[in-house]
């Protein structure tokens, strides 16, 4: 790497000194300033081979300077530093054409490595299309821990792409928030964001949910219904809890991802798909692959860019920021203003948080709603955490639950998975089909495949049973129980 002239702009004299010493040891000439005006004059005069700039300077925001630099000298690379360690800062830096974004405090070796890459890169970086609205400060993700900073940097690099992303992490870590951030600040922000929870969709309904169905495709399909792929056309499709997707549906999804087209249930015309896929799961997909429960080829199709969200216990330094965010959110929703003293905050940071950020949010809302004191102390926190139930424990199905209650519980989960939306039309007949399949299959098994006896057991006409076996695609094995 040949010697270069590096322009450094930072209001902090100590940082300017450290950078000068580190870069001069590599043989570079370093020119430093504490304001944006001088930096701009140097750039306009044609000086410098690389710019390193802080975001906050006394006369101008460093991010606002980047588009002017790129317009005047598109080949000049800009490295951005900032103590405003948020996703918004990282995204803005990437959008405006920065070569790299480094949160403060930064590792000096990492900065030197970034400088070397910037000086040795052959092609000028391409600025991302579109510009985020000025003044947008509603942060989709909260945290300034090193773990979150790395996630922000990865997300910023992904905003201008359509790469498929796999988000992993424990329940409650914010996987859907990351998916929404990728959509809301990405190139498909003007399209729809459509989410579907694979764990809450009954197996028989998945294909209709994903791909839609035609009128007359099955009993009760009185109208054509659009599926999630069609609803997300031009936007983003978020497949939550992908690890719970049945194998047959995995095969259909893989085919769509490979061919870029699909057909509706009962349809014959192929439909081109134009969606960005983001998947998420709290399960270990590699273990599921070894168990034969998840297709390895689908895994590699979905896991183009893996993002692991750390559990809250791995980023406890973010807890004060999260608490303040949730308290302010509560105020905006009509809850009284509260604060938490230092001893109570320290106790929150020592707790393991099995339910992660979701558990913390619930606790903060409870504190704001139920306690009269304005300052929450250690005694209250100790009492709340003592009563806390392990949020990460799997929920056991009620003992002695009747069939009607079990069906109602599953349907509640199904409706809840649609959040503000509604399931596609024809739900009554689709649910009946799902109940009919195991009922008929088990009846045939009990009668060793004898359809006459099975029809009598069910109280159906034999021809009716035969039609249902054919419509539901039930395999009949005679003589086997």
C-alpha positions in Angstrom: 0.0 0.0 0.0 1.5 3.3 -1.1 1.6 6.4 1.1 -1.6 8.4 1.0 -3.0 11.7 2.3 -5.8 11.2 4.8 -8.1 13.9 5.8 -9.5 13.6 9.4 -12.3 15.7 10.7 -13.3 15.3 14.4 -14.2 17.8 17.1 -12.2 15.7 19.7 -8.5 16.7 19.7 -7.5 13.4 21.5 -9.1 11.3 18.7 -7.3 13.4 16.0 -4.0 12.9 17.8 -4.5 9.1 18.1 -5.4 8.7 14.4 -2.5 10.9 13.3 0.0 8.8 15.2 -1.5 5.4 14.1 -1.8 6.4 10.4 1.6 8.2 10.3 3.3 4.9 11.4 2.0 3.4 8.2 3.7 6.1 6.2 0.6 8.2 5.5 0.3 12.0 5.6 -2.5 13.0 7.9 -4.2 16.4 7.9 -6.7 17.0 10.8 -9.4 19.5 11.5 -12.1 20.0 14.1 -14.8 21.4 11.7 -16.6 20.5 8.5 -15.8 23.8 6.7 -12.1 23.1 6.6 -12.6 19.5 5.5 -14.9 20.7 2.7 -12.3 23.2 1.6 -9.6 20.6 1.4 -11.9 18.2 -0.6 -12.9 21.0 -3.0 -9.2 21.9 -3.5 -8.6 18.3 -4.6 -6.6 17.3 -1.6 -6.6 13.9 0.1 -7.0 10.3 -0.9 -9.3 9.3 1.9 -11.6 11.1 4.4 -12.3 10.0 8.0 -15.1 12.2 9.5 -17.1 12.3 12.7 -20.9 12.8 12.4 -21.3 15.5 15.0 -19.1 18.6 14.4 -19.7 22.2 15.6 -20.6 23.6 12.2 -22.2 20.8 10.2 -23.3 17.2 10.5 -20.7 14.9 8.9 -23.4 12.8 7.3 -24.7 15.8 5.4 -21.3 16.4 4.0 -21.0 13.0 2.4 -23.4 13.6 -0.6 -21.6 16.8 -1.5 -18.2 15.0 -1.4 -19.5 12.1 -3.5 -21.0 14.5 -6.1 -17.8 16.5 -6.4 -15.3 13.6 -6.1 -17.1 10.3 -6.5 -13.9 8.3 -6.3 -13.0 9.7 -2.8 -13.9 7.2 -0.1 -15.4 8.4 3.2 -15.1 6.5 6.5 -17.7 7.7 9.1 -17.2 7.6 12.9 -19.9 8.3 15.4 -20.8 8.1 19.1 -24.5 8.1 18.0 -24.4 4.4 17.9 -27.8 3.7 16.4 -29.1 1.8 13.4 -30.3 5.0 11.9 -26.8 6.4 11.9 -25.4 3.3 10.3 -28.1 3.3 7.7 -27.7 7.0 6.9 -24.0 6.5 6.5 -24.4 3.6 4.1 -27.2 5.4 2.1 -25.2 8.5 1.5 -22.2 6.5 0.2 -19.9 6.0 3.1 -17.3 3.3 2.6 -17.6 2.1 6.2 -19.2 3.1 9.5 -17.4 2.7 12.8 -19.1 3.3 16.1 -17.2 5.0 18.9 -15.3 3.9 20.8 -13.6 2.0 18.0 -10.8 -0.5 17.9 -7.7 1.2 16.5 -6.6 -2.0 14.7 -10.0 -2.3 13.1 -9.9 1.3 11.9 -6.4 0.8 10.4 -7.8 -2.3 8.6 -10.7 -0.3 7.2 -8.3 2.4 6.0 -6.2 -0.2 4.2 -9.3 -1.7 2.5 -10.5 1.7 1.5 -7.2 2.7 -0.1 -6.7 -0.6 -1.9 -10.3 -0.9 -3.3 -10.3 -0.7 -7.0 -13.9 0.4 -7.8 -15.7 3.3 -6.4 -18.6 2.3 -4.0 -22.1 2.7 -5.3 -24.4 4.9 -3.3 -27.7 3.2 -2.2 -30.8 4.3 -4.0 -33.3 6.5 -2.2 -32.8 8.7 0.8 -34.3 8.2 4.2 -36.6 11.0 5.4 -34.7 13.7 7.3 -35.5 13.9 11.0 -36.4 10.2 11.2 -35.5 9.3 14.7 -38.0 6.6 15.6 -35.5 3.9 16.2 -36.6 0.4 15.2 -33.9 -1.2 17.4 -32.5 -0.1 20.7 -29.0 -0.7 22.0 -25.4 0.5 21.8 -23.6 -2.6 23.0 -20.9 -4.0 20.7 -23.2 -6.9 19.8 -25.9 -4.5 18.6 -23.3 -2.3 16.8 -22.2 -5.2 14.7 -25.9 -6.0 13.8 -26.4 -2.3 12.8 -23.4 -2.5 10.5 -24.6 -5.7 8.8 -28.1 -4.3 8.4 -26.7 -1.1 6.8 -24.8 -3.2 4.2 -28.0 -5.2 3.4 -30.3 -2.2 2.9 -29.5 -1.8 -0.8 -29.7 -5.5 -1.6 -32.4 -8.1 -2.1 -30.4 -10.9 -0.5 -32.3 -13.5 1.5 -31.7 -13.2 5.2 -32.1 -15.8 8.0 -32.5 -14.3 11.5 -31.9 -16.6 14.4 -32.3 -16.0 18.1 -34.2 -16.9 21.2 -37.9 -15.9 21.6 -38.3 -12.3 22.5 -35.0 -11.0 21.0 -36.7 -8.9 18.3 -36.4 -11.0 15.2 -39.5 -9.3 13.5 -38.1 -5.9 14.4 -35.0 -6.7 12.5 -37.0 -7.9 9.5 -39.1 -4.8 9.6 -36.0 -2.6 9.7 -34.6 -4.4 6.7 -37.8 -3.6 4.8 -38.5 -0.1 6.1 -35.1 1.2 5.3 -34.3 -0.9 2.3 -35.0 -0.6 -1.4 -38.4 -2.2 -1.1 -39.7 0.2 1.5 -42.5 1.3 -0.8 -43.8 -2.2 -1.1 -45.8 -4.3 1.4 -44.3 -6.0 4.4 -46.2 -9.3 4.9 -45.5 -11.5 7.9 -46.7 -15.1 8.4 -46.0 -17.3 11.5 -45.4 -20.8 10.2 -45.9 -22.3 13.7 -49.4 -21.0 13.9 -50.7 -22.1 10.5 -52.2 -25.6 10.4 -50.5 -27.9 7.9 -53.5 -28.2 5.6 -53.8 -24.5 5.3 -50.2 -23.5 4.6 -50.2 -23.8 0.8 -53.4 -21.8 0.5 -52.0 -19.2 2.9 -48.8 -18.8 1.0 -49.9 -19.1 -2.6 -53.7 -18.5 -2.5 -56.4 -20.5 -4.1 -58.7 -20.3 -7.1 -62.5 -20.3 -7.0 -63.7 -23.9 -6.8 -60.3 -25.3 -5.8 -61.9 -27.1 -2.9 -65.3 -27.2 -1.2 -66.1 -23.8 0.2 -63.7 -21.9 -2.1 -66.4 -19.7 -3.5 -64.0 -16.9 -4.5 -60.4 -16.5 -5.5 -58.1 -15.7 -2.6 -54.7 -14.1 -2.7 -51.8 -15.7 -0.8 -49.0 -14.1 1.1 -46.6 -14.3 -1.9 -49.1 -12.3 -4.0 -49.8 -9.8 -1.2 -46.0 -9.2 -0.8 -45.3 -8.7 -4.5 -42.8 -6.0 -4.9 -42.1 -6.0 -1.1 -40.9 -8.3 1.7 -42.3 -11.7 2.8 -41.3 -12.5 6.4 -41.5 -16.2 7.2 -41.4 -16.4 11.0 -40.7 -19.6 12.8 -39.6 -21.3 9.6 -38.3 -24.2 11.6 -41.9 -25.3 12.3 -42.8 -25.5 8.6 -43.9 -29.1 7.6 -41.7 -31.0 5.1 -44.2 -31.0 2.3 -44.6 -27.2 2.5 -40.8 -26.9 2.6 -40.6 -28.7 -0.7 -43.1 -26.4 -2.3 -41.3 -23.3 -0.9 -38.0 -24.5 -2.2 -39.4 -25.0 -5.7 -40.7 -21.4 -5.6 -37.4 -20.0 -4.5 -35.6 -22.0 -7.2 -37.9 -21.2 -10.1 -39.1 -17.8 -9.1 -42.7 -18.6 -9.8 -45.7 -20.5 -8.3 -49.2 -21.5 -9.0 -52.2 -21.0 -6.7 -54.0 -24.0 -5.2 -56.3 -25.1 -8.0 -54.6 -22.8 -10.5 -52.8 -23.7 -13.8 -51.1 -20.4 -14.7 -47.6 -19.8 -13.2 -47.2 -16.5 -11.4 -43.8 -14.8 -11.3 -42.8 -13.8 -7.8 -40.9 -10.6 -7.0 -40.5 -10.6 -3.2 -37.6 -10.4 -0.8 -37.6 -13.4 1.6 -36.6 -12.9 5.2 -36.9 -16.0 7.5 -36.6 -16.3 11.2 -36.5 -19.1 13.8 -35.6 -19.7 17.4 -34.8 -23.3 16.6 -31.4 -24.9 15.6 -32.0 -25.7 12.0 -28.8 -27.7 11.6 -30.1 -30.0 14.3 -33.5 -30.3 12.6 -31.6 -31.1 9.3 -29.8 -34.0 11.1 -33.1 -35.2 12.4 -34.6 -35.2 8.9 -37.1 -32.4 9.9 -35.8 -29.6 7.7 -34.5 -29.7 4.2 -30.8 -29.0 3.9 -31.2 -27.5 0.4 -33.9 -25.1 1.6 -31.7 -24.1 4.5 -28.9 -23.0 2.1 -31.5 -21.1 0.0 -32.7 -19.2 3.0 -29.5 -18.7 4.9 -27.7 -16.5 2.3 -27.0 -13.9 5.0 -27.3 -15.2 8.6 -28.0 -12.8 11.4 -27.9 -14.0 15.0 -29.7 -11.8 17.6 -28.0 -12.0 21.0 -30.2 -12.7 24.0 -30.6 -9.8 26.4 -28.2 -11.5 29.0 -25.4 -11.0 26.4 -26.0 -7.3 26.1 -27.0 -6.1 29.6 -25.4 -2.7 29.0 -28.4 -2.0 26.8 -30.9 -2.5 29.6 -30.9 1.2 30.8 -31.6 2.4 27.2 -34.3 -0.2 26.7 -35.9 0.7 30.0 -36.0 4.4 29.2 -37.4 3.6 25.8 -40.2 1.5 27.2 -41.0 4.0 29.9 -41.3 6.8 27.3 -43.4 4.5 25.1 -45.7 4.0 28.1 -46.1 7.7 28.6 -47.1 8.2 25.0 -49.7 5.5 25.6 -51.2 7.1 28.7 -49.2 5.4 31.4 -47.8 7.6 34.2 -44.1 8.8 34.1 -41.7 6.7 36.1 -38.0 6.3 36.7 -35.8 3.5 38.1 -33.1 4.2 40.7 -29.5 2.9 40.2 -29.7 0.0 42.6 -32.9 -1.2 40.9 -31.3 -0.8 37.5 -28.2 -2.8 38.6 -30.5 -5.6 39.7 -32.2 -5.6 36.3 -28.8 -6.0 34.7 -27.9 -9.0 36.9 -31.1 -10.9 36.0 -30.9 -13.6 33.3 -34.0 -12.5 31.3 -35.2 -15.9 29.9 -37.9 -14.0 28.0 -35.4 -11.4 26.6 -36.5 -8.0 25.5 -40.1 -9.0 25.4 -40.0 -9.9 29.1 -38.2 -6.6 30.0 -40.9 -4.6 28.1 -43.7 -6.4 30.0 -42.0 -5.8 33.3 -41.5 -2.0 32.6 -45.2 -1.7 31.5 -46.2 -3.4 34.7 -44.1 -1.1 36.8 -45.6 1.9 35.2 -49.2 0.7 35.5 -49.3 -0.9 39.0 -47.0 1.1 41.3 -47.8 4.6 42.6 -44.3 5.8 43.4 -42.6 7.9 40.8 -39.2 6.3 41.4 -39.1 2.5 41.4 -36.6 1.1 43.9 -34.8 -2.2 44.5 -37.5 -3.6 46.7 -40.1 -3.4 43.9 -37.7 -5.0 41.4 -36.8 -7.8 43.8 -40.5 -8.6 44.4 -41.3 -8.6 40.7 -38.4 -10.8 39.7 -39.1 -13.2 42.5 -42.6 -13.7 41.1 -41.3 -14.0 37.5 -42.0 -17.3 35.8 -39.4 -18.6 33.3 -40.6 -17.1 30.0 -38.4 -19.4 27.9 -40.0 -22.6 29.2 -42.2 -24.4 26.6 -45.9 -24.1 27.2 -47.5 -27.4 28.1 -50.9 -28.3 26.7 -53.6 -28.3 29.3 -54.2 -31.7 30.9 -57.6 -33.3 30.2 -58.4 -30.7 27.6 -61.5 -31.5 25.5 -61.5 -31.6 21.7 -63.5 -28.4 21.4 -61.1 -26.6 23.7 -58.1 -27.9 21.8 -59.5 -26.8 18.5 -60.4 -23.4 19.9 -56.9 -22.9 21.3 -55.3 -23.7 18.0 -57.7 -21.4 16.1 -56.9 -18.6 18.5 -53.2 -19.0 17.7 -54.1 -19.1 14.0 -56.1 -15.8 14.1 -53.4 -14.2 16.3 -50.8 -15.0 13.8 -52.5 -12.7 11.3 -52.3 -9.8 13.8 -54.3 -6.9 12.2 -55.0 -8.9 9.0 -57.5 -11.7 8.3 -57.1 -15.3 7.0 -58.0 -15.9 3.4 -61.6 -16.6 2.6 -62.9 -20.2 2.7 -61.6 -20.8 6.3 -64.6 -22.8 7.4 -64.1 -25.6 4.8 -60.3 -25.5 5.1 -60.6 -26.1 8.9 -63.1 -28.9 8.4 -60.8 -30.5 5.9 -58.0 -30.5 8.4 -60.2 -32.1 11.1 -61.6 -34.7 8.6 -58.2 -35.9 7.5 -57.0 -37.3 10.9 -60.5 -38.5 11.7 -60.8 -40.5 8.5 -57.2 -41.7 8.6 -57.5 -43.0 12.1 -60.9 -44.6 11.4 -59.4 -46.5 8.4 -56.5 -47.5 10.6 -58.8 -48.8 13.3 -60.7 -50.9 10.7 -57.5 -52.1 9.0 -58.3 -50.3 5.8 -61.8 -51.7 5.5 -63.8 -48.9 3.9 -67.2 -50.4 4.6 -66.5 -50.7 8.3 -64.9 -47.3 8.4 -68.0 -45.8 6.7 -70.2 -47.5 9.3 -67.9 -46.3 12.2 -68.1 -42.7 10.9 -71.8 -42.8 10.0 -71.1 -42.0 6.4 -72.3 -43.4 3.1 -69.6 -45.6 1.6 -69.5 -43.5 -1.6 -69.2 -40.3 0.4 -66.3 -41.8 2.3 -64.6 -42.8 -1.0 -65.0 -39.3 -2.3 -63.5 -37.8 0.9 -60.5 -40.2 0.8 -59.9 -39.1 -2.8 -60.4 -35.4 -2.1 -58.2 -35.4 1.0 -55.5 -37.6 -0.7 -55.6 -40.2 2.1 -53.5 -43.3 1.6 -55.5 -46.5 2.4 -53.4 -49.5 3.6 -55.5 -52.6 3.9 -54.8 -55.1 6.6 -52.4 -52.8 8.6 -53.2 -51.2 11.9 
